[in-house]
Amino acid sequence: MNLVNRIALPTIAQRNIDSEVTVEVWDSDTDSVLVPTAATLTLYDGSELVLSAVVATPGAITSYTWSAAATTARSLSEHLLFSWSLTIAGTVYEVTCPGYLVRHKLLPVITDRDLQNLHTELDDFRDPDSPTFADQRNEAWINLQKRLLQKGRFPHLVLDPWALRSIHIYETFRIIFRDAAQSIGDDRYQTLVEEYEKMAESEWGKINFRYDGDEDGYVDDEMKSASPIIYLC
């Protein structure tokens, strides 16, 4: 059995809030989710042991709730490591996920209504088994956060989520119309894919937002760019 740790981004826990942290594992050979019969979680903050083999709730998505009370007195951290012990078919597997303890979570600001305001016929492209475009919006949101991290900007330190609205819309449309181009084979949809890719790239160069770089809970004096300039010495 070849295990897959299905993770898209670091685990985010919010201080002073009950935070459900999760892990999801699959069998790559059968492309099926694995359901543990037992699970524990050990949590490290750097070299500090924070939680020691606490019992988690096993399932298709195994979970543990890190209580608000347990985080209140803790410092914010970018050095968390969630170490899961999962018993699957009688064998214990170790799976790790990096994470952060943050003051605020960055939340998306768009819904299907925002998409339909720009493409009123959008429902024609929706999977009949899906009531919304949530999967596409969520995938676009993951891509957006990954891009921020690659650019050296931590999503949880961005204080102007509205500044990411357009890029989130463009990336969602790129995903929707790429699927349409592949399944229907109409060049019109491939043209839309390329247009939204260009619009997204252009938007990345324009985005500025207020930022909490020192993590004191207040706005920094200067605006930050989503695409900072890197100077080579």
Secondary structure in CASP SS format (residue, H / E / C, confidence):
PFRMAT SS
TARGET T0000
AUTHOR 0000-0000-0000
METHOD secondary structure of the structure
MODEL  1
M C 1.00
N C 1.00
L E 1.00
V E 1.00
N E 1.00
R C 1.00
I C 1.00
A C 1.00
L C 1.00
P C 1.00
T E 1.00
I E 1.00
A E 1.00
Q E 1.00
R C 1.00
N C 1.00
I C 1.00
D C 1.00
S E 1.00
E E 1.00
V E 1.00
T E 1.00
V E 1.00
E C 1.00
V E 1.00
W E 1.00
D E 1.00
S C 1.00
D C 1.00
T C 1.00
D C 1.00
S E 1.00
V E 1.00
L C 1.00
V C 1.00
P C 1.00
T C 1.00
A E 1.00
A E 1.00
T E 1.00
L E 1.00
T E 1.00
L E 1.00
Y E 1.00
D E 1.00
G C 1.00
S C 1.00
E E 1.00
L E 1.00
V E 1.00
L E 1.00
S E 1.00
A E 1.00
V E 1.00
V E 1.00
A C 1.00
T E 1.00
P C 1.00
G C 1.00
A C 1.00
I C 1.00
T E 1.00
S E 1.00
Y E 1.00
T E 1.00
W E 1.00
S C 1.00
A H 1.00
A H 1.00
A H 1.00
T H 1.00
T C 1.00
A C 1.00
R C 1.00
S C 1.00
L C 1.00
S E 1.00
E E 1.00
H E 1.00
L E 1.00
L E 1.00
F E 1.00
S E 1.00
W E 1.00
S E 1.00
L E 1.00
T E 1.00
I E 1.00
A C 1.00
G C 1.00
T E 1.00
V E 1.00
Y E 1.00
E E 1.00
V E 1.00
T E 1.00
C E 1.00
P E 1.00
G E 1.00
Y E 1.00
L E 1.00
V E 1.00
R C 1.00
H C 1.00
K C 1.00
L C 1.00
L C 1.00
P C 1.00
V C 1.00
I C 1.00
T C 1.00
D H 1.00
R H 1.00
D H 1.00
L H 1.00
Q H 1.00
N C 1.00
L C 1.00
H C 1.00
T C 1.00
E C 1.00
L H 1.00
D H 1.00
D H 1.00
F H 1.00
R C 1.00
D C 1.00
P C 1.00
D C 1.00
S C 1.00
P C 1.00
T C 1.00
F C 1.00
A H 1.00
D H 1.00
Q H 1.00
R H 1.00
N H 1.00
E H 1.00
A H 1.00
W H 1.00
I H 1.00
N H 1.00
L H 1.00
Q H 1.00
K H 1.00
R H 1.00
L H 1.00
L H 1.00
Q H 1.00
K C 1.00
G C 1.00
R C 1.00
F C 1.00
P H 1.00
H H 1.00
L H 1.00
V E 1.00
L C 1.00
D C 1.00
P H 1.00
W H 1.00
A H 1.00
L H 1.00
R H 1.00
S H 1.00
I H 1.00
H H 1.00
I H 1.00
Y H 1.00
E H 1.00
T H 1.00
F H 1.00
R H 1.00
I H 1.00
I H 1.00
F H 1.00
R H 1.00
D H 1.00
A H 1.00
A H 1.00
Q H 1.00
S H 1.00
I H 1.00
G C 1.00
D C 1.00
D H 1.00
R H 1.00
Y H 1.00
Q H 1.00
T H 1.00
L H 1.00
V H 1.00
E H 1.00
E H 1.00
Y H 1.00
E H 1.00
K H 1.00
M H 1.00
A H 1.00
E H 1.00
S H 1.00
E H 1.00
W H 1.00
G C 1.00
K C 1.00
I C 1.00
N E 1.00
F E 1.00
R C 1.00
Y E 1.00
D C 1.00
G C 1.00
D C 1.00
E C 1.00
D C 1.00
G C 1.00
Y C 1.00
V C 1.00
D C 1.00
D C 1.00
E C 1.00
M C 1.00
K E 1.00
S E 1.00
A C 1.00
S C 1.00
P C 1.00
I C 1.00
I C 1.00
Y C 1.00
L C 1.00
C C 1.00
END
